[in-house]
Amino acid sequence: MPGANTKLALRSLRKNKAFTALNILGLMLGLSTFLLIVLYVTDELGYDRWNTRADRIVRINTDLMSDGKLTPFADAAPPVAPTLKANYPEVEDAARLCPETGIRFRRGDQEMSEHAVATTDPSLFRLFTLPAIQGDPVRGLDQPNTLVLTASTAQRYFHTTQAVGRTLERLDEKRVYTVAAVIADLPAQSSFHYDIFLTIRATQLDLGKSFYALFPMSTFALLKPGTDRAAFDKKLVGFMRRFATDYAASTVDQTPPARQ
């Protein structure tokens, strides 16, 4: 009978306490490990999925061959984004995101060091779903000397998220930036986390002063619906070969490549 079998099993477990404890411990460790793996994989697969266009956003990487050794980088040179947009019909839009270091801002008597600052194209806010609380980050960052703040950063400087039109002085450049927009704080599952986004307009990165040198710059492309990614990847293999003349010139005189 079931009841008798249960009693027999319990009696057996009591007689072999050490064996029972080891089995229970092993079962607990196995279940805990399984749950941790499931949670980790779920978290990793959830990165950037909050974007409404996540299925069409790709990051452009660079492979460098040196002394017969191929080294991959999750970066791309400054001209790559505009060149992709101008010459590859599969690309609907593209944006660059370059981290800044050692940045200090001043507002009145208040000075703050910022460690999560990036220079970016206005188009970043077309690619990624970064809701604006005030202002228009795309139109705003299309002007020189402008920036976008996250909500928590606007609160730190101005004690409000209604900060459009206010100014911050960047001390290392002695340049005054105007707040163009305030956006919601970035989700935890984002591939980048910045508090301040500076416009790339009228900077050396945008004007082509440093061309095909490799920067710690992320380049994202928004592919058009229905794009064959495998075919697009194959086309990118010949990117530098196609623009080799411009690349060679840029290493000598740092002039921008001609648009084709």
C-alpha positions in Angstrom: 0.0 0.0 0.0 1.2 3.6 -0.6 1.1 4.5 3.0 3.1 1.5 4.0 5.7 2.2 1.3 6.0 5.8 2.4 6.6 4.7 6.0 9.2 2.2 4.8 11.0 4.8 2.8 11.1 7.3 5.7 12.4 4.6 8.0 15.1 3.8 5.5 16.1 7.4 5.3 16.3 7.8 9.1 18.6 4.8 9.3 21.0 6.3 6.7 21.1 9.9 7.8 24.5 10.7 6.3 23.5 9.2 2.9 20.1 11.1 3.1 21.8 14.4 3.9 24.2 14.0 1.0 21.4 13.2 -1.5 19.3 16.2 -0.3 22.3 18.5 -0.5 23.2 17.3 -4.0 19.6 17.8 -5.1 19.5 21.3 -3.7 22.8 22.3 -5.3 21.7 20.9 -8.6 18.4 22.8 -8.6 20.1 26.0 -7.4 22.7 25.7 -10.2 20.0 25.1 -12.8 18.0 28.1 -11.6 21.0 30.3 -11.7 21.9 29.3 -15.3 18.3 29.9 -16.4 18.3 33.4 -14.8 21.7 34.2 -16.3 20.7 33.1 -19.8 17.3 35.0 -19.6 19.1 38.1 -18.4 21.7 37.9 -21.2 19.1 37.3 -23.9 17.0 40.2 -22.6 19.7 42.9 -23.4 18.5 45.6 -25.7 15.2 43.8 -26.3 13.4 46.8 -24.9 14.1 48.5 -28.2 11.1 48.5 -30.6 13.5 47.9 -33.5 15.8 45.5 -31.7 15.5 42.8 -34.4 17.0 45.3 -37.0 19.8 46.9 -35.0 23.3 45.5 -35.4 26.7 46.6 -34.1 29.5 47.0 -36.6 32.8 45.3 -35.5 36.3 45.6 -36.9 38.8 42.8 -37.5 42.4 43.9 -37.8 45.1 41.8 -39.3 48.6 42.4 -37.9 51.6 40.1 -38.3 49.3 37.4 -39.6 47.1 37.5 -36.5 43.5 38.5 -36.7 42.2 40.6 -33.8 38.5 41.4 -33.4 37.3 44.7 -32.0 33.8 45.8 -31.0 34.6 49.2 -32.4 34.7 51.1 -35.8 36.4 54.1 -37.1 34.4 57.4 -37.2 33.7 57.5 -41.0 32.2 54.0 -41.0 28.6 55.0 -39.9 28.1 57.8 -42.5 29.8 55.6 -45.2 27.5 52.7 -44.5 24.4 55.0 -44.7 25.6 56.6 -47.9 26.7 53.5 -49.8 24.8 50.5 -48.5 21.1 50.4 -49.4 20.5 47.8 -46.6 21.2 50.5 -44.0 18.3 52.7 -43.0 20.2 54.7 -40.4 23.4 54.5 -38.4 24.8 56.1 -35.3 28.1 56.4 -33.5 28.7 56.4 -29.7 32.1 57.4 -28.4 32.8 57.3 -24.6 34.4 60.4 -23.0 36.8 60.2 -20.0 37.9 62.7 -17.4 34.9 65.1 -17.9 34.0 67.8 -15.4 31.0 70.0 -15.7 30.1 73.2 -13.8 26.8 74.8 -13.1 27.2 78.0 -11.1 29.4 77.1 -8.1 28.7 73.4 -8.5 31.3 71.2 -10.2 30.9 67.5 -10.9 33.1 64.8 -12.4 31.2 62.6 -14.8 32.2 59.0 -15.7 29.3 58.1 -18.0 29.5 60.6 -20.8 29.5 59.8 -24.5 29.6 61.8 -27.8 26.9 60.6 -30.2 25.0 61.2 -33.4 21.5 62.5 -33.1 20.4 59.4 -34.9 21.1 57.3 -31.9 17.7 58.4 -30.6 16.1 57.2 -33.8 17.7 53.7 -33.5 17.1 53.1 -29.8 13.9 53.5 -27.9 15.0 56.2 -25.4 11.8 58.0 -24.4 12.1 61.8 -24.0 10.7 63.5 -20.9 11.3 66.9 -22.3 12.6 68.2 -25.6 13.5 66.4 -28.8 16.9 64.7 -28.6 17.1 64.1 -32.4 16.5 67.7 -33.4 18.3 69.1 -30.4 21.5 67.2 -30.9 21.6 68.2 -34.5 23.0 71.6 -33.3 26.5 72.1 -32.0 27.2 72.5 -28.3 24.1 70.6 -27.1 23.6 67.6 -24.9 21.0 65.3 -23.6 20.7 64.3 -19.9 19.0 61.3 -18.3 16.3 62.1 -15.8 18.5 61.3 -12.7 21.3 63.5 -14.1 19.0 66.4 -14.7 17.8 66.1 -11.1 21.4 66.1 -9.8 22.2 69.4 -11.6 18.9 71.2 -11.8 16.7 69.4 -9.2 14.1 69.0 -12.0 13.7 67.0 -15.2 12.4 70.2 -16.9 15.9 71.3 -17.8 15.7 72.1 -21.6 17.4 75.4 -22.4 19.6 75.4 -19.3 23.4 75.2 -19.6 26.4 73.3 -18.3 30.0 74.3 -18.8 32.5 71.6 -19.8 35.6 72.6 -18.0 38.3 70.6 -20.0 37.1 72.3 -23.2 35.9 75.6 -21.6 32.7 75.1 -23.7 29.2 75.8 -22.7 26.6 73.2 -23.6 22.8 73.7 -23.8 20.5 71.0 -22.6 18.5 69.9 -25.7 16.4 67.1 -24.1 15.9 65.1 -21.0 15.3 61.3 -21.4 14.3 58.5 -19.1 17.1 56.7 -17.3 18.4 53.8 -19.4 17.1 50.3 -18.6 19.4 48.0 -16.7 19.5 45.6 -19.6 21.1 48.0 -22.0 24.4 47.4 -23.9 25.5 51.0 -22.9 24.9 53.1 -19.9 25.5 56.9 -20.1 24.2 59.8 -18.1 25.1 62.5 -20.5 25.1 62.4 -24.4 27.1 65.2 -26.1 26.4 66.1 -29.7 28.9 65.0 -32.3 28.1 68.0 -34.5 31.0 70.3 -35.2 33.5 68.0 -33.4 36.6 66.5 -34.9 34.9 63.1 -35.0 32.2 64.6 -37.2 34.4 66.8 -39.3 36.8 64.0 -40.3 39.9 65.2 -38.5 40.7 61.6 -37.3 39.5 59.3 -40.0 40.2 55.6 -40.2 42.2 55.4 -37.0 40.4 52.9 -34.7 38.5 54.6 -31.9 36.8 53.1 -28.8 33.6 54.0 -30.7 30.6 51.8 -31.0 28.8 52.0 -34.4 25.2 50.8 -34.7 23.3 50.3 -37.9 19.5 50.0 -38.4 18.9 47.6 -41.2 15.9 48.0 -43.5 13.1 45.5 -43.0 13.7 42.2 -44.8 17.5 42.6 -45.1 19.4 39.4 -45.5 21.9 39.6 -42.7 24.2 36.9 -44.0 24.4 38.6 -47.4 25.0 42.0 -45.7 27.8 40.5 -43.6 29.5 39.3 -46.8 29.3 42.7 -48.3 31.0 44.2 -45.2 34.0 41.9 -45.7 34.9 44.1 -48.7 34.3 47.4 -46.9 37.9 48.5 -46.5 38.8 47.1 -50.0 36.1 49.2 -51.5 37.2 52.4 -49.7 41.0 51.5 -49.8 41.9 54.7 -51.7 40.2 56.9 -49.1 41.8 54.9 -46.3 45.3 55.3 -47.7 44.7 59.0 -48.2 43.4 59.5 -44.7 46.5 57.9 -43.1 48.6 60.6 -44.8 46.7 63.9 -44.8 43.7 63.0 -42.6 41.3 64.4 -45.2 37.8 63.0 -45.4 37.0 60.3 -48.0 34.9 61.4 -51.0 31.3 60.3 -51.0 30.4 57.9 -53.7 
